[in-house]
C-alpha cells in the first residue's frame, strides 16, 4: 500500500491511479516491443493474449490484447507481464518494426509460442473415456495447458452423481462434463437430470453433450474421405461394426485401439470436427476459466 510519504523504492504509481507492485526492484527486466502478434500474459489478471493494437492516450501507451477467443482487453505498457513464463517490461514499438504473425492452435485460438504449461488448477474436464480425452487433447491441448485445465476420462457415467459428490465442486474447483449421446429421453439425459438436481452440482458444475453414439462420430465424414458414417445394427457392438464396415481388423480390444488411432491421425484441427462437438468443448473451457466471484 502506498504510504503518505509517496511510493516506496522499486514501485511506481501508474497514470490510472494504482500502484504497480509488479515493477522490478533489484534488476532491470528485458524490454520487449509491443509489436502486433506478440503474445504476453498479464500477471495481475492472468489474461493471455496477442497484441492487436497500440494507441497513445493521456500521455501513455495502451495495448490491446486479444485472447484465445478473440476477446480484447486493454493494458498500459510497462511492467507486470510475462513472456514464456519470464517477467518482461513491455515498451512501445519502434517505428518500422514488422509485426509478428500470431500462430493458431489446432482449436483455432491464438497460439502462445513457448508458453510453459500452468500449474494445474483444481477445476477439471471429465469425458466418458480414453478416446474422448485423446480427441480433446489433440485439438484443445495447447489451450488447456495455457489455462492449467486437466482432462480426465471416466469409465462411463452410470455413477456420475456419486462421482461429482466425491469431487466436491466449489467456486475455485469447478467441473465440466462432456457426455456422449446426450439426447432427449436417453439414459444419458436421465443421468444428467438426476445429477443437476443434486446440491453438489449447484452453480459449479456444467454438463454438456453431443448427439453422437460415440465421440468417433464427431469426426466429419469428409475428414475420413467417406460420404457418411456407416449405420451399425443395434445387435452389433458399435465400434466393432464401424471397423468391420471399413474393412479393418475389429475382433479384439487391440484392434479397436489401433482403429481409433487411425481415425484420430486424420484429425489435424477443429475444422475436422463437427460443430456440435466444437461448441460444447469451448463452452466448458469458458465455464472453467471464467473469473471466480467469492
PLY file of the C-alpha trace (Angstrom):
ply
format ascii 1.0
element vertex 294
property float x
property float y
property float z
element edge 293
property int vertex1
property int vertex2
end_header
0.00 0.00 0.00
1.26 3.47 -0.83
2.32 5.42 2.28
1.81 9.11 2.96
5.42 9.69 2.00
4.85 8.51 -1.57
5.62 5.29 -3.40
8.26 3.00 -1.94
11.52 2.41 -3.77
11.17 -0.01 -6.64
7.46 0.59 -7.21
5.62 3.12 -9.34
2.18 4.65 -9.50
0.54 4.47 -12.91
-1.40 7.24 -14.59
-4.50 5.16 -13.89
-4.10 5.82 -10.16
-2.91 2.47 -8.82
0.46 1.40 -7.51
2.24 -1.12 -9.72
3.76 -3.60 -7.27
4.98 -5.82 -10.11
7.73 -3.36 -11.10
11.23 -4.81 -10.72
13.14 -3.91 -7.57
16.55 -5.47 -7.90
17.26 -5.95 -11.58
16.37 -4.49 -14.92
13.99 -6.66 -16.91
14.31 -7.33 -20.64
12.46 -4.76 -22.72
10.17 -6.21 -25.39
8.45 -4.11 -28.02
4.67 -4.43 -28.12
4.53 -5.33 -31.79
1.35 -6.75 -33.28
1.17 -10.53 -32.77
3.33 -10.61 -29.61
1.71 -12.91 -27.02
2.03 -11.88 -23.37
0.43 -12.70 -20.02
-0.70 -10.04 -17.56
0.48 -11.04 -14.08
-2.31 -9.38 -12.10
-5.28 -10.78 -14.05
-3.81 -13.86 -15.75
-5.06 -12.57 -19.12
-3.12 -14.13 -22.01
-3.39 -12.56 -25.44
-1.74 -11.32 -28.59
-1.14 -7.63 -29.21
-3.68 -6.41 -31.77
-3.43 -2.62 -31.36
-1.34 0.12 -29.71
-2.56 3.64 -29.06
-1.40 6.65 -27.06
-3.87 8.02 -24.52
-3.33 10.60 -21.78
0.41 10.60 -22.28
0.80 6.84 -22.01
0.73 3.91 -24.43
-2.10 1.39 -24.21
-2.01 -2.03 -25.86
-4.98 -4.23 -26.62
-4.56 -7.98 -26.11
-6.86 -10.48 -27.85
-7.24 -13.80 -26.02
-7.82 -17.30 -27.46
-11.45 -16.44 -28.24
-10.51 -13.04 -29.76
-11.93 -11.18 -26.75
-9.95 -7.96 -26.21
-8.75 -6.15 -23.08
-6.58 -3.04 -22.80
-3.45 -2.72 -20.64
-0.94 0.10 -20.10
2.57 -0.72 -21.30
5.23 -1.29 -18.68
5.94 -3.92 -16.07
3.75 -6.77 -14.86
3.85 -9.01 -17.94
5.26 -12.46 -18.71
6.55 -13.94 -21.94
7.31 -17.66 -21.91
6.84 -17.51 -18.13
9.55 -14.87 -17.65
8.91 -11.27 -16.46
9.50 -8.52 -19.01
8.92 -4.81 -19.48
6.68 -4.21 -22.49
7.57 -0.97 -24.30
6.19 0.95 -27.25
7.31 -0.40 -30.63
9.93 1.39 -32.65
8.60 2.77 -35.92
9.16 0.35 -38.80
9.34 -2.80 -36.65
7.50 -5.56 -38.58
4.59 -7.28 -36.80
4.69 -10.91 -35.77
2.29 -13.35 -37.28
0.27 -14.77 -34.41
0.04 -18.53 -34.87
-3.08 -20.58 -34.21
-3.56 -23.75 -32.23
-5.44 -26.76 -33.58
-8.59 -25.29 -31.95
-8.17 -22.06 -33.95
-7.23 -19.91 -30.95
-4.17 -17.65 -30.65
-1.09 -19.79 -30.09
1.09 -18.85 -27.13
4.51 -19.71 -28.53
6.83 -21.26 -25.96
4.35 -20.72 -23.12
5.03 -23.05 -20.23
2.07 -25.06 -19.03
0.46 -23.51 -15.98
0.30 -25.43 -12.74
-2.91 -27.45 -12.93
-5.94 -25.82 -11.36
-8.37 -27.75 -9.18
-11.05 -27.50 -11.89
-11.39 -30.44 -14.27
-12.96 -31.56 -17.52
-14.43 -35.05 -17.35
-15.07 -37.04 -20.51
-16.54 -40.52 -20.86
-13.48 -42.43 -21.96
-9.92 -42.53 -23.21
-10.81 -41.81 -26.83
-12.78 -38.69 -25.86
-9.81 -37.48 -23.81
-7.36 -38.09 -26.67
-9.53 -36.17 -29.15
-9.93 -33.20 -26.79
-6.20 -33.20 -26.12
-5.30 -33.26 -29.81
-7.45 -30.25 -30.70
-7.55 -28.24 -27.46
-4.39 -29.42 -25.69
-2.43 -26.19 -26.24
-5.30 -24.10 -24.88
-5.79 -26.32 -21.85
-2.10 -26.26 -20.90
-2.09 -22.46 -21.02
-5.22 -22.37 -18.84
-4.00 -25.07 -16.43
-7.04 -27.30 -17.03
-6.72 -31.10 -16.91
-8.93 -33.57 -18.84
-9.76 -36.80 -17.02
-11.50 -39.81 -18.63
-14.29 -41.62 -16.81
-15.37 -45.20 -17.39
-18.89 -44.31 -18.36
-21.30 -42.04 -16.47
-23.58 -44.51 -14.67
-22.28 -43.30 -11.28
-21.87 -39.65 -12.29
-23.87 -38.15 -9.41
-21.80 -40.00 -6.81
-18.55 -39.12 -8.58
-19.44 -35.42 -8.62
-20.33 -35.51 -4.93
-16.92 -37.07 -4.18
-15.21 -34.40 -6.30
-16.83 -31.70 -4.10
-17.12 -28.83 -6.61
-16.80 -25.23 -5.45
-16.16 -21.72 -6.81
-12.45 -22.46 -7.31
-13.00 -26.15 -8.03
-15.37 -26.24 -10.97
-16.23 -29.25 -13.06
-17.18 -29.54 -16.72
-18.51 -32.86 -18.04
-18.73 -33.85 -21.72
-21.28 -36.63 -22.28
-21.73 -38.84 -25.33
-25.22 -39.31 -26.85
-26.88 -36.61 -24.74
-30.26 -36.55 -26.49
-33.81 -36.34 -25.08
-35.23 -39.49 -23.43
-31.86 -41.29 -23.46
-30.23 -42.99 -20.49
-27.61 -40.27 -20.53
-30.18 -37.47 -20.30
-31.79 -39.13 -17.25
-28.41 -39.46 -15.51
-27.59 -35.80 -16.17
-31.03 -34.65 -14.96
-30.51 -36.59 -11.73
-27.09 -35.02 -11.27
-28.29 -31.45 -11.81
-30.96 -31.91 -9.11
-28.27 -32.73 -6.55
-26.92 -29.97 -4.26
-23.32 -30.82 -5.16
-23.86 -29.70 -8.77
-25.31 -26.28 -7.98
-23.54 -23.38 -9.77
-20.14 -25.07 -10.08
-20.86 -27.95 -12.48
-21.62 -27.71 -16.19
-22.69 -30.78 -18.17
-22.76 -30.59 -21.95
-23.09 -33.27 -24.57
-23.09 -34.17 -28.22
-25.71 -36.26 -30.04
-23.38 -38.99 -31.33
-23.37 -42.60 -30.16
-19.63 -42.28 -29.66
-17.12 -39.45 -29.93
-15.73 -41.15 -33.06
-18.73 -39.77 -34.95
-17.72 -36.20 -34.06
-15.07 -36.52 -36.78
-16.55 -35.19 -40.01
-17.04 -37.92 -42.64
-15.22 -35.73 -45.18
-12.15 -35.80 -42.91
-12.08 -39.57 -43.37
-12.91 -39.47 -47.07
-16.32 -41.11 -46.68
-19.80 -39.76 -47.54
-21.26 -40.66 -44.13
-20.61 -42.80 -41.08
-21.83 -46.39 -41.58
-25.12 -47.33 -39.90
-24.49 -50.19 -37.46
-27.28 -52.56 -36.31
-28.10 -52.35 -32.60
-27.33 -56.05 -32.29
-23.65 -55.34 -33.02
-21.10 -53.55 -30.84
-20.88 -50.13 -32.47
-17.11 -49.67 -32.65
-16.52 -53.20 -33.93
-19.23 -52.66 -36.52
-17.61 -49.43 -37.70
-14.21 -51.06 -38.11
-15.75 -54.03 -39.88
-17.54 -51.67 -42.28
-14.20 -50.01 -43.03
-12.65 -53.42 -43.70
-10.24 -53.03 -40.78
-9.37 -55.58 -38.07
-12.09 -55.45 -35.40
-12.08 -58.60 -33.29
-10.06 -57.56 -30.23
-9.65 -54.59 -27.90
-6.26 -54.01 -29.51
-7.92 -53.86 -32.95
-10.32 -51.22 -31.66
-7.49 -49.18 -30.14
-5.46 -49.30 -33.36
-8.55 -48.44 -35.41
-9.17 -45.38 -33.25
-5.58 -44.24 -33.69
-6.03 -44.45 -37.48
-9.13 -42.28 -37.22
-7.51 -39.82 -34.81
-4.50 -39.43 -37.12
-6.80 -37.82 -39.69
-7.76 -35.03 -37.28
-5.45 -32.03 -37.55
-7.60 -29.12 -36.39
-11.04 -28.01 -35.27
-12.15 -27.91 -38.91
-12.03 -31.71 -38.98
-14.70 -31.98 -36.27
-18.45 -31.43 -36.20
-19.63 -28.04 -34.87
-21.88 -29.80 -32.34
-18.77 -31.01 -30.51
-16.69 -27.86 -31.03
-19.25 -25.60 -29.42
-19.69 -27.83 -26.39
-15.98 -28.12 -25.61
-15.49 -24.36 -25.99
-18.47 -23.82 -23.67
-16.86 -25.98 -21.00
-13.49 -24.23 -21.29
-15.16 -20.83 -20.99
-17.07 -22.02 -17.90
-13.93 -23.30 -16.19
-11.84 -20.21 -16.96
-14.44 -17.55 -16.12
-13.48 -15.20 -13.25
-14.37 -16.53 -9.83
-16.68 -14.45 -7.61
-16.20 -15.34 -3.95
0 1
1 2
2 3
3 4
4 5
5 6
6 7
7 8
8 9
9 10
10 11
11 12
12 13
13 14
14 15
15 16
16 17
17 18
18 19
19 20
20 21
21 22
22 23
23 24
24 25
25 26
26 27
27 28
28 29
29 30
30 31
31 32
32 33
33 34
34 35
35 36
36 37
37 38
38 39
39 40
40 41
41 42
42 43
43 44
44 45
45 46
46 47
47 48
48 49
49 50
50 51
51 52
52 53
53 54
54 55
55 56
56 57
57 58
58 59
59 60
60 61
61 62
62 63
63 64
64 65
65 66
66 67
67 68
68 69
69 70
70 71
71 72
72 73
73 74
74 75
75 76
76 77
77 78
78 79
79 80
80 81
81 82
82 83
83 84
84 85
85 86
86 87
87 88
88 89
89 90
90 91
91 92
92 93
93 94
94 95
95 96
96 97
97 98
98 99
99 100
100 101
101 102
102 103
103 104
104 105
105 106
106 107
107 108
108 109
109 110
110 111
111 112
112 113
113 114
114 115
115 116
116 117
117 118
118 119
119 120
120 121
121 122
122 123
123 124
124 125
125 126
126 127
127 128
128 129
129 130
130 131
131 132
132 133
133 134
134 135
135 136
136 137
137 138
138 139
139 140
140 141
141 142
142 143
143 144
144 145
145 146
146 147
147 148
148 149
149 150
150 151
151 152
152 153
153 154
154 155
155 156
156 157
157 158
158 159
159 160
160 161
161 162
162 163
163 164
164 165
165 166
166 167
167 168
168 169
169 170
170 171
171 172
172 173
173 174
174 175
175 176
176 177
177 178
178 179
179 180
180 181
181 182
182 183
183 184
184 185
185 186
186 187
187 188
188 189
189 190
190 191
191 192
192 193
193 194
194 195
195 196
196 197
197 198
198 199
199 200
200 201
201 202
202 203
203 204
204 205
205 206
206 207
207 208
208 209
209 210
210 211
211 212
212 213
213 214
214 215
215 216
216 217
217 218
218 219
219 220
220 221
221 222
222 223
223 224
224 225
225 226
226 227
227 228
228 229
229 230
230 231
231 232
232 233
233 234
234 235
235 236
236 237
237 238
238 239
239 240
240 241
241 242
242 243
243 244
244 245
245 246
246 247
247 248
248 249
249 250
250 251
251 252
252 253
253 254
254 255
255 256
256 257
257 258
258 259
259 260
260 261
261 262
262 263
263 264
264 265
265 266
266 267
267 268
268 269
269 270
270 271
271 272
272 273
273 274
274 275
275 276
276 277
277 278
278 279
279 280
280 281
281 282
282 283
283 284
284 285
285 286
286 287
287 288
288 289
289 290
290 291
291 292
292 293
